[in-house]
């Protein structure tokens, strides 16, 4: 068997496994999300995630200021 056939078989096996894992993950995440939706914990979690995203964006801007400067 050639290398291309082996690669295609491995891609097929990996693809079937990923579909199964994604389906399981989506079911579990949906169940957990429904339980927390509308609670104060969900609100605080969303605020914390937004604050974390702003901190990461600000720190990346601070670390490389030359990237965002425009030259004319």
ZIVEN-V644262 format. One record per pair of residues at least 24 apart in sequence whose C-alpha atoms are under 6 Angstrom apart, sorted by the first residue. I is the first residue (numbers start at 1). J is the second residue. Records with the same first field share a line. If there is no record, write none. Layout:
I: J  J
This chain:
none
